[in-house]
Amino acid sequence: MTLLANPVVLRAALILMAAAGAFLFAVWVIRRLRRNIAQESSLEVDAPSSVDELPLYLYNTVIQQLKQQKHELQVQTRTEQRRARTTENFSQAVLTNLASGVLVFGLNGLVRHANPAAKEILGFASLSGMSAENVFRDAAVRPPDPAAVCADGPPDSPALLAEEIHSVLREGSQIRKIEADYTTPDAKARRIAVTVSRVPAADGSLVGAACLISDLSERERIRRQQELQGEISAEMALELRTSLTTIAGYAQQLARNRDPELAQQLASDIASEAARLDRHIGGFLAEKRIPAGAGPRAGVAGIV
């Protein structure tokens, strides 16, 4: 009892009890902390598996989509290539069978394409890479109406067909319709009609000039033949009128004359003039077979 009444002993007992309580509290806190740390560690261990699985799934999905898009793009590309080849073959077939010649010049003034009709009309076996000057040489542009040319002073020198093509390439003008006298390399003279137009790109810029060429030689031959026929017809009408007048004069003399010998001579003259008139008419009916190169006087001489 004396010890319990001693204040020092009492104070020591209280300190010992406080220390024991603090120790127990510390042990509880440490256990709690260990439990929380263990739970957090288990969560960190489980998380990487889910994180690793998610990107792999997304990666496979993206790869599949890219493969699908690549396949669709390849199919579309093959379709466009087939369509382009079909269009190109169709255009080539049209140009090949076109009766008119087609020449395409690049911006450098050289031929990039020529169809078979252009080669036949211009008389070249190959036109690729040739310049306008080499193709058309000294072919001069014919005025649209020679009669309308002013007669005051000497006429200006005719423009060359090659210059008209270069003018379209420089200025980019829309369409020029030209007629020109052309001579082939084997010295055949031809009248050609050329329509020169610009060739625009998709953005509207100029990429070249196209020439549509028609051979007017047959039309010119028919025109000259018609002129020849008209001149022959005029001279034939004059010959007919002269012969009829002559025959009428002989007939009048024969009607008034009583001399048998003179009457016989007049009858012979009438028969001779009638025979000459028959030869004229026969020649006129056969003049359709006159060669195209024969001149008007040659045609009349053939009839006579």
ZADO-1210 file (C-alpha; in nm, 4 decimals, padded with zeros to 6 digits):
<atoms>
<atom x="00.0000" y="00.0000" z="00.0000" code="MET" pos="1"/>
<atom x="00.2930" y="00.2246" z="00.0797" code="THR" pos="2"/>
<atom x="00.4143" y="00.1712" z="-00.2791" code="LEU" pos="3"/>
<atom x="00.0781" y="00.2560" z="-00.4305" code="LEU" pos="4"/>
<atom x="00.0633" y="00.5678" z="-00.2183" code="ALA" pos="5"/>
<atom x="00.4000" y="00.6728" z="-00.3455" code="ASN" pos="6"/>
<atom x="00.3457" y="00.9329" z="-00.6157" code="PRO" pos="7"/>
<atom x="00.6535" y="00.8276" z="-00.8133" code="VAL" pos="8"/>
<atom x="00.5350" y="00.4693" z="-00.8451" code="VAL" pos="9"/>
<atom x="00.1903" y="00.5853" z="-00.9477" code="LEU" pos="10"/>
<atom x="00.3327" y="00.8108" z="-01.2146" code="ARG" pos="11"/>
<atom x="00.5466" y="00.5287" z="-01.3510" code="ALA" pos="12"/>
<atom x="00.2466" y="00.2968" z="-01.3671" code="ALA" pos="13"/>
<atom x="00.0479" y="00.5521" z="-01.5647" code="LEU" pos="14"/>
<atom x="00.3365" y="00.6017" z="-01.8069" code="ILE" pos="15"/>
<atom x="00.3641" y="00.2273" z="-01.8529" code="LEU" pos="16"/>
<atom x="-00.0059" y="00.1944" z="-01.9308" code="MET" pos="17"/>
<atom x="00.0092" y="00.4828" z="-02.1776" code="ALA" pos="18"/>
<atom x="00.3085" y="00.3249" z="-02.3481" code="ALA" pos="19"/>
<atom x="00.1285" y="-00.0106" z="-02.3768" code="ALA" pos="20"/>
<atom x="-00.1782" y="00.1580" z="-02.5302" code="GLY" pos="21"/>
<atom x="00.0395" y="00.3454" z="-02.7753" code="ALA" pos="22"/>
<atom x="00.2124" y="00.0208" z="-02.8728" code="PHE" pos="23"/>
<atom x="-00.1170" y="-00.1559" z="-02.9354" code="LEU" pos="24"/>
<atom x="-00.2436" y="00.1388" z="-03.1431" code="PHE" pos="25"/>
<atom x="00.0759" y="00.1381" z="-03.3462" code="ALA" pos="26"/>
<atom x="00.0431" y="-00.2346" z="-03.4141" code="VAL" pos="27"/>
<atom x="-00.3168" y="-00.1845" z="-03.5344" code="TRP" pos="28"/>
<atom x="-00.2159" y="00.1008" z="-03.7595" code="VAL" pos="29"/>
<atom x="00.0718" y="-00.1005" z="-03.9096" code="ILE" pos="30"/>
<atom x="-00.1568" y="-00.3965" z="-03.9803" code="ARG" pos="31"/>
<atom x="-00.4092" y="-00.1655" z="-04.1458" code="ARG" pos="32"/>
<atom x="-00.1411" y="-00.0117" z="-04.3621" code="LEU" pos="33"/>
<atom x="-00.0106" y="-00.3556" z="-04.4605" code="ARG" pos="34"/>
<atom x="-00.3636" y="-00.4619" z="-04.5652" code="ARG" pos="35"/>
<atom x="-00.4129" y="-00.1508" z="-04.7807" code="ASN" pos="36"/>
<atom x="-00.0724" y="-00.1959" z="-04.9413" code="ILE" pos="37"/>
<atom x="-00.1507" y="-00.5605" z="-05.0192" code="ALA" pos="38"/>
<atom x="-00.4827" y="-00.4641" z="-05.1834" code="GLN" pos="39"/>
<atom x="-00.3177" y="-00.1946" z="-05.3947" code="GLU" pos="40"/>
<atom x="-00.0487" y="-00.4390" z="-05.5009" code="SER" pos="41"/>
<atom x="-00.3086" y="-00.6925" z="-05.6160" code="SER" pos="42"/>
<atom x="-00.4834" y="-00.4238" z="-05.8229" code="LEU" pos="43"/>
<atom x="-00.1558" y="-00.3217" z="-05.9886" code="GLU" pos="44"/>
<atom x="-00.0824" y="-00.6822" z="-06.0767" code="VAL" pos="45"/>
<atom x="-00.4248" y="-00.7355" z="-06.2382" code="ASP" pos="46"/>
<atom x="-00.4268" y="-00.4051" z="-06.4348" code="ALA" pos="47"/>
<atom x="-00.1475" y="-00.4759" z="-06.6860" code="PRO" pos="48"/>
<atom x="-00.3244" y="-00.7812" z="-06.8260" code="SER" pos="49"/>
<atom x="-00.6356" y="-00.5778" z="-06.9136" code="SER" pos="50"/>
<atom x="-00.4275" y="-00.2867" z="-07.0405" code="VAL" pos="51"/>
<atom x="-00.2195" y="-00.5170" z="-07.2597" code="ASP" pos="52"/>
<atom x="-00.5235" y="-00.6987" z="-07.3989" code="GLU" pos="53"/>
<atom x="-00.7074" y="-00.3775" z="-07.4991" code="LEU" pos="54"/>
<atom x="-00.4413" y="-00.2312" z="-07.7394" code="PRO" pos="55"/>
<atom x="-00.3940" y="-00.5720" z="-07.9080" code="LEU" pos="56"/>
<atom x="-00.7654" y="-00.5959" z="-07.9846" code="TYR" pos="57"/>
<atom x="-00.7711" y="-00.2426" z="-08.1199" code="LEU" pos="58"/>
<atom x="-00.4594" y="-00.3102" z="-08.3275" code="TYR" pos="59"/>
<atom x="-00.6151" y="-00.6184" z="-08.4884" code="ASN" pos="60"/>
<atom x="-00.9336" y="-00.4262" z="-08.5625" code="THR" pos="61"/>
<atom x="-00.7427" y="-00.1415" z="-08.7289" code="VAL" pos="62"/>
<atom x="-00.5379" y="-00.3892" z="-08.9348" code="ILE" pos="63"/>
<atom x="-00.8529" y="-00.5600" z="-09.0600" code="GLN" pos="64"/>
<atom x="-01.0084" y="-00.2272" z="-09.1564" code="GLN" pos="65"/>
<atom x="-00.6928" y="-00.1229" z="-09.3391" code="LEU" pos="66"/>
<atom x="-00.6858" y="-00.4518" z="-09.5292" code="LYS" pos="67"/>
<atom x="-01.0510" y="-00.4082" z="-09.6251" code="GLN" pos="68"/>
<atom x="-00.9900" y="-00.0528" z="-09.7449" code="GLN" pos="69"/>
<atom x="-00.6845" y="-00.1676" z="-09.9408" code="LYS" pos="70"/>
<atom x="-00.8901" y="-00.4391" z="-10.1118" code="HIS" pos="71"/>
<atom x="-01.1675" y="-00.1921" z="-10.1986" code="GLU" pos="72"/>
<atom x="-00.9108" y="00.0538" z="-10.3326" code="LEU" pos="73"/>
<atom x="-00.7523" y="-00.2152" z="-10.5500" code="GLN" pos="74"/>
<atom x="-01.0924" y="-00.3153" z="-10.6871" code="VAL" pos="75"/>
<atom x="-01.1784" y="00.0489" z="-10.7610" code="GLN" pos="76"/>
<atom x="-00.8391" y="00.1043" z="-10.9242" code="THR" pos="77"/>
<atom x="-00.8825" y="-00.2002" z="-11.1501" code="ARG" pos="78"/>
<atom x="-01.2322" y="-00.0825" z="-11.2435" code="THR" pos="79"/>
<atom x="-01.1059" y="00.2639" z="-11.3331" code="GLU" pos="80"/>
<atom x="-00.8207" y="00.1154" z="-11.5353" code="GLN" pos="81"/>
<atom x="-01.0610" y="-00.1059" z="-11.7310" code="ARG" pos="82"/>
<atom x="-01.2895" y="00.1918" z="-11.7889" code="ARG" pos="83"/>
<atom x="-00.9963" y="00.4054" z="-11.9050" code="ALA" pos="84"/>
<atom x="-00.8769" y="00.1314" z="-12.1418" code="ARG" pos="85"/>
<atom x="-01.2293" y="00.0914" z="-12.2803" code="THR" pos="86"/>
<atom x="-01.2606" y="00.4655" z="-12.3375" code="THR" pos="87"/>
<atom x="-00.9162" y="00.4814" z="-12.4955" code="GLU" pos="88"/>
<atom x="-00.9910" y="00.1879" z="-12.7258" code="ASN" pos="89"/>
<atom x="-01.3236" y="00.3439" z="-12.8259" code="PHE" pos="90"/>
<atom x="-01.1605" y="00.6809" z="-12.8989" code="SER" pos="91"/>
<atom x="-00.8827" y="00.5100" z="-13.0924" code="GLN" pos="92"/>
<atom x="-01.1354" y="00.3135" z="-13.2982" code="ALA" pos="93"/>
<atom x="-01.3325" y="00.6305" z="-13.3764" code="VAL" pos="94"/>
<atom x="-01.0198" y="00.8221" z="-13.4819" code="LEU" pos="95"/>
<atom x="-00.8920" y="00.5290" z="-13.6871" code="THR" pos="96"/>
<atom x="-01.2149" y="00.4934" z="-13.8859" code="ASN" pos="97"/>
<atom x="-01.2846" y="00.8656" z="-13.9167" code="LEU" pos="98"/>
<atom x="-01.2907" y="00.9839" z="-14.2784" code="ALA" pos="99"/>
<atom x="-01.1475" y="01.3232" z="-14.1836" code="SER" pos="100"/>
<atom x="-00.7882" y="01.3627" z="-14.0713" code="GLY" pos="101"/>
<atom x="-00.7081" y="01.4529" z="-13.7111" code="VAL" pos="102"/>
<atom x="-00.3787" y="01.6100" z="-13.6032" code="LEU" pos="103"/>
<atom x="-00.3008" y="01.7018" z="-13.2427" code="VAL" pos="104"/>
<atom x="-00.0165" y="01.9470" z="-13.1767" code="PHE" pos="105"/>
<atom x="00.1457" y="01.9990" z="-12.8375" code="GLY" pos="106"/>
<atom x="00.2420" y="02.3368" z="-12.6948" code="LEU" pos="107"/>
<atom x="00.5864" y="02.2917" z="-12.8508" code="ASN" pos="108"/>
<atom x="00.4280" y="02.2867" z="-13.1973" code="GLY" pos="109"/>
<atom x="00.5065" y="01.9187" z="-13.2651" code="LEU" pos="110"/>
<atom x="00.2570" y="01.6522" z="-13.3707" code="VAL" pos="111"/>
<atom x="00.1543" y="01.4294" z="-13.0808" code="ARG" pos="112"/>
<atom x="-00.1103" y="01.2224" z="-13.2600" code="HIS" pos="113"/>
<atom x="-00.2252" y="01.1655" z="-13.6184" code="ALA" pos="114"/>
<atom x="-00.4938" y="00.9269" z="-13.7402" code="ASN" pos="115"/>
<atom x="-00.4636" y="00.7246" z="-14.0647" code="PRO" pos="116"/>
<atom x="-00.6893" y="00.9641" z="-14.2590" code="ALA" pos="117"/>
<atom x="-00.4562" y="01.2569" z="-14.1815" code="ALA" pos="118"/>
<atom x="-00.1573" y="01.0584" z="-14.3066" code="LYS" pos="119"/>
<atom x="-00.3424" y="00.9675" z="-14.6263" code="GLU" pos="120"/>
<atom x="-00.4659" y="01.3206" z="-14.6964" code="ILE" pos="121"/>
<atom x="-00.1298" y="01.4853" z="-14.6234" code="LEU" pos="122"/>
<atom x="00.0719" y="01.2107" z="-14.7943" code="GLY" pos="123"/>
<atom x="00.2987" y="01.1114" z="-14.5017" code="PHE" pos="124"/>
<atom x="00.3686" y="00.7626" z="-14.3706" code="ALA" pos="125"/>
<atom x="00.4314" y="00.9011" z="-14.0203" code="SER" pos="126"/>
<atom x="00.3629" y="01.2443" z="-13.8703" code="LEU" pos="127"/>
<atom x="00.4622" y="01.1980" z="-13.5063" code="SER" pos="128"/>
<atom x="00.7165" y="01.4524" z="-13.3859" code="GLY" pos="129"/>
<atom x="00.6938" y="01.6718" z="-13.6978" code="MET" pos="130"/>
<atom x="00.6442" y="02.0465" z="-13.6689" code="SER" pos="131"/>
<atom x="00.3628" y="02.2396" z="-13.8355" code="ALA" pos="132"/>
<atom x="00.6136" y="02.3904" z="-14.0797" code="GLU" pos="133"/>
<atom x="00.7338" y="02.0443" z="-14.1866" code="ASN" pos="134"/>
<atom x="00.3807" y="01.9104" z="-14.2233" code="VAL" pos="135"/>
<atom x="00.2188" y="02.1975" z="-14.4147" code="PHE" pos="136"/>
<atom x="00.5368" y="02.3594" z="-14.5539" code="ARG" pos="137"/>
<atom x="00.4339" y="02.6511" z="-14.7786" code="ASP" pos="138"/>
<atom x="00.0580" y="02.5763" z="-14.7828" code="ALA" pos="139"/>
<atom x="-00.1108" y="02.9166" z="-14.8064" code="ALA" pos="140"/>
<atom x="-00.4481" y="03.0025" z="-14.6583" code="VAL" pos="141"/>
<atom x="-00.7068" y="03.0875" z="-14.9236" code="ARG" pos="142"/>
<atom x="-00.9200" y="03.3967" z="-14.8616" code="PRO" pos="143"/>
<atom x="-01.2871" y="03.3169" z="-14.7944" code="PRO" pos="144"/>
<atom x="-01.4018" y="03.5290" z="-15.0901" code="ASP" pos="145"/>
<atom x="-01.1305" y="03.6183" z="-15.3436" code="PRO" pos="146"/>
<atom x="-01.3716" y="03.8567" z="-15.5205" code="ALA" pos="147"/>
<atom x="-01.4074" y="04.0588" z="-15.2006" code="ALA" pos="148"/>
<atom x="-01.0344" y="04.1346" z="-15.1811" code="VAL" pos="149"/>
<atom x="-00.9725" y="04.5055" z="-15.2246" code="CYS" pos="150"/>
<atom x="-00.8296" y="04.5906" z="-15.5640" code="ALA" pos="151"/>
<atom x="-00.6585" y="04.9087" z="-15.4430" code="ASP" pos="152"/>
<atom x="-00.2866" y="04.8345" z="-15.4447" code="GLY" pos="153"/>
<atom x="-00.1098" y="04.4993" z="-15.4477" code="PRO" pos="154"/>
<atom x="-00.2653" y="04.2260" z="-15.2319" code="PRO" pos="155"/>
<atom x="-00.0948" y="04.1219" z="-14.9095" code="ASP" pos="156"/>
<atom x="00.1039" y="03.8006" z="-14.9087" code="SER" pos="157"/>
<atom x="-00.1219" y="03.5075" z="-14.8057" code="PRO" pos="158"/>
<atom x="-00.0863" y="03.3713" z="-14.4551" code="ALA" pos="159"/>
<atom x="00.0643" y="03.0263" z="-14.4147" code="LEU" pos="160"/>
<atom x="-00.1338" y="02.7450" z="-14.2589" code="LEU" pos="161"/>
<atom x="00.1477" y="02.6684" z="-14.0119" code="ALA" pos="162"/>
<atom x="00.1310" y="03.0285" z="-13.8851" code="GLU" pos="163"/>
<atom x="-00.2412" y="02.9893" z="-13.8113" code="GLU" pos="164"/>
<atom x="-00.1714" y="02.6832" z="-13.5974" code="ILE" pos="165"/>
<atom x="00.1020" y="02.8620" z="-13.4030" code="HIS" pos="166"/>
<atom x="-00.1346" y="03.1542" z="-13.3574" code="SER" pos="167"/>
<atom x="-00.3896" y="02.9245" z="-13.1885" code="VAL" pos="168"/>
<atom x="-00.1147" y="02.7797" z="-12.9659" code="LEU" pos="169"/>
<atom x="00.0018" y="03.1276" z="-12.8666" code="ARG" pos="170"/>
<atom x="-00.3305" y="03.3056" z="-12.8287" code="GLU" pos="171"/>
<atom x="-00.5500" y="03.0119" z="-12.7298" code="GLY" pos="172"/>
<atom x="-00.8290" y="03.1211" z="-12.9662" code="SER" pos="173"/>
<atom x="-01.1286" y="02.8901" z="-12.9843" code="GLN" pos="174"/>
<atom x="-01.1830" y="02.7788" z="-13.3469" code="ILE" pos="175"/>
<atom x="-01.0365" y="02.8794" z="-13.6828" code="ARG" pos="176"/>
<atom x="-01.1795" y="02.7432" z="-14.0080" code="LYS" pos="177"/>
<atom x="-00.9329" y="02.7597" z="-14.2961" code="ILE" pos="178"/>
<atom x="-00.9111" y="02.6465" z="-14.6567" code="GLU" pos="179"/>
<atom x="-00.5686" y="02.6052" z="-14.8135" code="ALA" pos="180"/>
<atom x="-00.3999" y="02.4757" z="-15.1271" code="ASP" pos="181"/>
<atom x="-00.1753" y="02.1890" z="-15.0243" code="TYR" pos="182"/>
<atom x="00.0835" y="01.9866" z="-15.2155" code="THR" pos="183"/>
<atom x="00.1736" y="01.6405" z="-15.0897" code="THR" pos="184"/>
<atom x="00.5376" y="01.5213" z="-15.0769" code="PRO" pos="185"/>
<atom x="00.4750" y="01.3274" z="-15.4014" code="ASP" pos="186"/>
<atom x="00.3617" y="01.6540" z="-15.5719" code="ALA" pos="187"/>
<atom x="-00.0148" y="01.5940" z="-15.5678" code="LYS" pos="188"/>
<atom x="-00.2129" y="01.9180" z="-15.5460" code="ALA" pos="189"/>
<atom x="-00.5066" y="01.9150" z="-15.3070" code="ARG" pos="190"/>
<atom x="-00.7554" y="02.1606" z="-15.1627" code="ARG" pos="191"/>
<atom x="-00.7965" y="02.0990" z="-14.7891" code="ILE" pos="192"/>
<atom x="-01.0224" y="02.2475" z="-14.5227" code="ALA" pos="193"/>
<atom x="-00.8681" y="02.2708" z="-14.1744" code="VAL" pos="194"/>
<atom x="-01.0541" y="02.3488" z="-13.8515" code="THR" pos="195"/>
<atom x="-00.8041" y="02.4443" z="-13.5805" code="VAL" pos="196"/>
<atom x="-00.9267" y="02.4447" z="-13.2198" code="SER" pos="197"/>
<atom x="-00.7634" y="02.4654" z="-12.8795" code="ARG" pos="198"/>
<atom x="-00.7292" y="02.1601" z="-12.6554" code="VAL" pos="199"/>
<atom x="-00.7924" y="02.2612" z="-12.2914" code="PRO" pos="200"/>
<atom x="-00.6916" y="02.0727" z="-11.9778" code="ALA" pos="201"/>
<atom x="-00.9277" y="01.9990" z="-11.6891" code="ALA" pos="202"/>
<atom x="-00.8348" y="02.3292" z="-11.5227" code="ASP" pos="203"/>
<atom x="-00.8950" y="02.5262" z="-11.8442" code="GLY" pos="204"/>
<atom x="-00.5288" y="02.5760" z="-11.9336" code="SER" pos="205"/>
<atom x="-00.4125" y="02.5161" z="-12.2911" code="LEU" pos="206"/>
<atom x="-00.2351" y="02.1858" z="-12.3610" code="VAL" pos="207"/>
<atom x="-00.2307" y="02.1902" z="-12.7419" code="GLY" pos="208"/>
<atom x="-00.4223" y="02.2405" z="-13.0660" code="ALA" pos="209"/>
<atom x="-00.6291" y="01.9934" z="-13.2683" code="ALA" pos="210"/>
<atom x="-00.6711" y="02.0105" z="-13.6468" code="CYS" pos="211"/>
<atom x="-00.9652" y="01.8488" z="-13.8257" code="LEU" pos="212"/>
<atom x="-00.8633" y="01.8078" z="-14.1919" code="ILE" pos="213"/>
<atom x="-01.1010" y="01.7405" z="-14.4825" code="SER" pos="214"/>
<atom x="-00.9971" y="01.6739" z="-14.8406" code="ASP" pos="215"/>
<atom x="-01.1889" y="01.9101" z="-15.0713" code="LEU" pos="216"/>
<atom x="-01.0154" y="01.7907" z="-15.3879" code="SER" pos="217"/>
<atom x="-01.3165" y="01.5902" z="-15.5050" code="GLU" pos="218"/>
<atom x="-01.5491" y="01.8808" z="-15.4373" code="ARG" pos="219"/>
<atom x="-01.3122" y="02.1129" z="-15.6217" code="GLU" pos="220"/>
<atom x="-01.2950" y="01.8697" z="-15.9143" code="ARG" pos="221"/>
<atom x="-01.6743" y="01.8563" z="-15.9332" code="ILE" pos="222"/>
<atom x="-01.6917" y="02.2360" z="-15.9169" code="ARG" pos="223"/>
<atom x="-01.4407" y="02.2730" z="-16.1991" code="ARG" pos="224"/>
<atom x="-01.6269" y="02.0129" z="-16.4021" code="GLN" pos="225"/>
<atom x="-01.9530" y="02.1997" z="-16.3497" code="GLN" pos="226"/>
<atom x="-01.7863" y="02.5226" z="-16.4605" code="GLU" pos="227"/>
<atom x="-01.6520" y="02.3414" z="-16.7642" code="LEU" pos="228"/>
<atom x="-01.9951" y="02.2010" z="-16.8411" code="GLN" pos="229"/>
<atom x="-02.1455" y="02.5477" z="-16.8088" code="GLY" pos="230"/>
<atom x="-01.8921" y="02.6932" z="-17.0492" code="GLU" pos="231"/>
<atom x="-01.9386" y="02.4049" z="-17.2901" code="ILE" pos="232"/>
<atom x="-02.3149" y="02.4468" z="-17.2692" code="SER" pos="233"/>
<atom x="-02.2846" y="02.8168" z="-17.3505" code="ALA" pos="234"/>
<atom x="-02.0633" y="02.7495" z="-17.6505" code="GLU" pos="235"/>
<atom x="-02.2879" y="02.4636" z="-17.7543" code="MET" pos="236"/>
<atom x="-02.5914" y="02.6919" z="-17.7430" code="ALA" pos="237"/>
<atom x="-02.4039" y="02.9411" z="-17.9605" code="LEU" pos="238"/>
<atom x="-02.3101" y="02.6681" z="-18.2071" code="GLU" pos="239"/>
<atom x="-02.6716" y="02.5457" z="-18.2187" code="LEU" pos="240"/>
<atom x="-02.8013" y="02.8935" z="-18.2812" code="ARG" pos="241"/>
<atom x="-02.5474" y="02.9509" z="-18.5583" code="THR" pos="242"/>
<atom x="-02.6270" y="02.6191" z="-18.7244" code="SER" pos="243"/>
<atom x="-03.0022" y="02.6745" z="-18.7073" code="LEU" pos="244"/>
<atom x="-02.9613" y="03.0237" z="-18.8517" code="THR" pos="245"/>
<atom x="-02.7499" y="02.8827" z="-19.1345" code="THR" pos="246"/>
<atom x="-02.9990" y="02.6047" z="-19.2074" code="ILE" pos="247"/>
<atom x="-03.2890" y="02.8530" z="-19.2027" code="ALA" pos="248"/>
<atom x="-03.1042" y="03.0764" z="-19.4521" code="GLY" pos="249"/>
<atom x="-03.0391" y="02.7832" z="-19.6868" code="TYR" pos="250"/>
<atom x="-03.4044" y="02.6782" z="-19.6628" code="ALA" pos="251"/>
<atom x="-03.5255" y="03.0289" z="-19.7509" code="GLN" pos="252"/>
<atom x="-03.2949" y="03.0414" z="-20.0531" code="GLN" pos="253"/>
<atom x="-03.4104" y="02.6972" z="-20.1564" code="LEU" pos="254"/>
<atom x="-03.7746" y="02.8020" z="-20.1330" code="ALA" pos="255"/>
<atom x="-03.7185" y="03.1096" z="-20.3568" code="ARG" pos="256"/>
<atom x="-03.4817" y="02.9476" z="-20.6061" code="ASN" pos="257"/>
<atom x="-03.5980" y="02.7746" z="-20.9260" code="ARG" pos="258"/>
<atom x="-03.2565" y="02.6623" z="-21.0512" code="ASP" pos="259"/>
<atom x="-03.2243" y="02.2823" z="-21.0078" code="PRO" pos="260"/>
<atom x="-02.8468" y="02.2885" z="-20.9724" code="GLU" pos="261"/>
<atom x="-02.8521" y="02.5640" z="-20.7122" code="LEU" pos="262"/>
<atom x="-03.1381" y="02.3881" z="-20.5327" code="ALA" pos="263"/>
<atom x="-02.9307" y="02.0689" z="-20.5223" code="GLN" pos="264"/>
<atom x="-02.6321" y="02.2637" z="-20.3829" code="GLN" pos="265"/>
<atom x="-02.8493" y="02.4295" z="-20.1171" code="LEU" pos="266"/>
<atom x="-02.9935" y="02.0924" z="-20.0176" code="ALA" pos="267"/>
<atom x="-02.6404" y="01.9516" z="-19.9917" code="SER" pos="268"/>
<atom x="-02.5378" y="02.2456" z="-19.7720" code="ASP" pos="269"/>
<atom x="-02.8414" y="02.1930" z="-19.5480" code="ILE" pos="270"/>
<atom x="-02.7544" y="01.8232" z="-19.5098" code="ALA" pos="271"/>
<atom x="-02.3908" y="01.9069" z="-19.4323" code="SER" pos="272"/>
<atom x="-02.4912" y="02.1628" z="-19.1696" code="GLU" pos="273"/>
<atom x="-02.7394" y="01.9166" z="-19.0177" code="ALA" pos="274"/>
<atom x="-02.4655" y="01.6502" z="-18.9993" code="ALA" pos="275"/>
<atom x="-02.2297" y="01.8956" z="-18.8307" code="ARG" pos="276"/>
<atom x="-02.5064" y="01.9881" z="-18.5839" code="LEU" pos="277"/>
<atom x="-02.5638" y="01.6175" z="-18.5129" code="ASP" pos="278"/>
<atom x="-02.1935" y="01.5737" z="-18.4381" code="ARG" pos="279"/>
<atom x="-02.2072" y="01.8703" z="-18.1995" code="HIS" pos="280"/>
<atom x="-02.5038" y="01.7273" z="-18.0134" code="ILE" pos="281"/>
<atom x="-02.3410" y="01.3826" z="-17.9917" code="GLY" pos="282"/>
<atom x="-02.0226" y="01.5347" z="-17.8527" code="GLY" pos="283"/>
<atom x="-02.2190" y="01.7391" z="-17.6007" code="PHE" pos="284"/>
<atom x="-02.3984" y="01.4300" z="-17.4736" code="LEU" pos="285"/>
<atom x="-02.0650" y="01.2485" z="-17.4383" code="ALA" pos="286"/>
<atom x="-01.8858" y="01.5365" z="-17.2626" code="GLU" pos="287"/>
<atom x="-01.9603" y="01.3887" z="-16.9195" code="LYS" pos="288"/>
<atom x="-01.6662" y="01.1613" z="-16.9856" code="ARG" pos="289"/>
<atom x="-01.4226" y="01.4521" z="-17.0263" code="ILE" pos="290"/>
<atom x="-01.1182" y="01.4079" z="-16.7928" code="PRO" pos="291"/>
<atom x="-01.1198" y="01.6317" z="-16.4858" code="ALA" pos="292"/>
<atom x="-00.7852" y="01.7872" z="-16.5847" code="GLY" pos="293"/>
<atom x="-00.9021" y="01.8953" z="-16.9314" code="ALA" pos="294"/>
<atom x="-00.9490" y="02.2698" z="-16.9785" code="GLY" pos="295"/>
<atom x="-01.2588" y="02.4368" z="-17.1228" code="PRO" pos="296"/>
<atom x="-01.1061" y="02.4858" z="-17.4657" code="ARG" pos="297"/>
<atom x="-00.9872" y="02.1248" z="-17.4759" code="ALA" pos="298"/>
<atom x="-01.3410" y="02.0097" z="-17.3935" code="GLY" pos="299"/>
<atom x="-01.4893" y="02.2206" z="-17.6734" code="VAL" pos="300"/>
<atom x="-01.2238" y="02.1009" z="-17.9156" code="ALA" pos="301"/>
<atom x="-01.3064" y="01.7413" z="-17.8259" code="GLY" pos="302"/>
<atom x="-01.6718" y="01.8049" z="-17.9032" code="ILE" pos="303"/>
<atom x="-01.5976" y="01.9698" z="-18.2368" code="VAL" pos="304"/>
</atoms>
